Amino acid sequence: MPAYGIVGAQWGDEGKGKVVDFLADDADIVVRYSGGSNAGHTVINEKGEFALHLVPSGIFRPHVDAVIGPGVVVEPEALLDELSDLQEKGVDTSRLFVSDHAHVVMPYHVTLDRLEEEARGSKAIGTTGRGIGPAYVDKVARVGIRFGDLLDEAYLASRLEGVVAQKSRILTKAFDAPPVDFDDLYERALRWGEALRPHIASVEQRILDALARGARVVLEGAQGAMLDLDHGTYPYVTSSSVSIGGACTVLGVPPREIVGIIGVFKAYSTRVGAGPMPTELDDAVGRDIRERAWEYGTTTGRPRRVGWFDGLAARYSATINGFTSAVLTRLDVLDGIDPVKICTAYDADGERTHRFPSSPGQLERATPVWEEMPGWSAPTAGITNVKQLPPEAAAYVRRIEEIIGCPIDLISTGPRRAESIVVRPIILR
């Protein structure tokens, strides 16, 4: 009864989409378990290039059920647009299922997200403005609207009535903004429900039944572990539990069913939005890496902050998730850069530490301690055999493996499925 977790191991944008797509060939179900349309996965295959924000990357495998779990908050219009784009490019979307317990990102969530960020001024978190945080707030406050509600007209009306009155008071009194139009929102919500009716289902039991009969289930995370609400660089985090523990909580999958946890690391570090990033490169090298890799957000288009590989953050991520295997992506981006660097310690408050700080203030004051390694001039782009790696690149991979404390079984050397080095097969048994 195997389930496998695939978790972003840094601040997101590690290339999880390609990894899930690559491994989904051996899967029966791929389940997205957290986040919303603030996350983006890019997948390139024989049908073209796709920027996915809500649909699990397993959608491209015709034998795979792609499931949006109850822990995801979903903007209906964004999902419908994504499905339409996939269908236009010849992708079968009939095997997509959305949990009836997944929460709906409403237009008022988007409005509140943007107004709240503006009100923070210089202390803005750097959200995507997609309404994700306010939707999770409503989930916890027990005033959220779920996808199952969209299929019950009377119940939806009763739920919306009180919520619209509450949100209207906040919008008009706190932000001097227009109130929510109940009739317009109610009609839109009914249209969303009707359009998505074929996809809305009770998916939790479907997943457990699949595990009971021995199906192979891939649990697809969003963002990265360093943005986890509880374990990340709070308050500059996302609003959900993106680490592997979140998958168990929101899907109801017992921990014992997860037989493998695969951490996806980029060969350097990137981050979108505000928050501490000790290894950030605000120089020509950082700009060069950004342009080589086109490090701009899939969802927002914002330039990503770029830095050298942060060994402390990586080891911390590996520890809290219990990675059994790792994937290293974007190694080819470092081709021709000499030297390459890894952060192996921080100097902060007059002390040297080899542990990732729990104090946000200490992390903001941390100065990285570098370990320099020789770069490589021979290209790694497109390599598919580990023996073809330049010795310096192989040494860099081994050093990262030592730091994170688990084997790197797959190395991505380009955006396409075939541009991968299988060091040791990751077998979904």
Buried (B, 14 or more C-beta within 10 A) or exposed (E): BBBBBBBBBBBBBBBBBBBBBBBBEBBBBBBBBBBBBBBBBBBBBEEEEBEBBBBBBBBBBEEBBBBBBBBBBBBBBBBBBBBEBBEEEEBEBEBBBBBBBBBBBBBBBBBBBBBBBEEEEEEEBBBBBBBBBBBBBBBEEEEBBBBBBBBEEEEBBEBBEEBBEBBBEBBEEEBEBEBBEBEEBBEBBBBBBEBBEEBBBEBBEBBBEBBEEEBBBBBBBBBBBBBBBEBBBEEBBBBBBBBBBBBBBBBEBEEEBBBBBBBBBBBBBBBBBBBBBBBBBEEEBBBBBBEBBEBBBBBBEEBBBBBBBBBBBBBBBBBBBBBBBBBBBBBBBBBEBEEBBBBBBBBBEEEEBEEBBEEBEBBBBBEBBBBEBBBBEEBBEEBEEBEBBBEBBBBBBEBBBEBBEBBBBBBBBBBBBEBBBEBEEBEBE
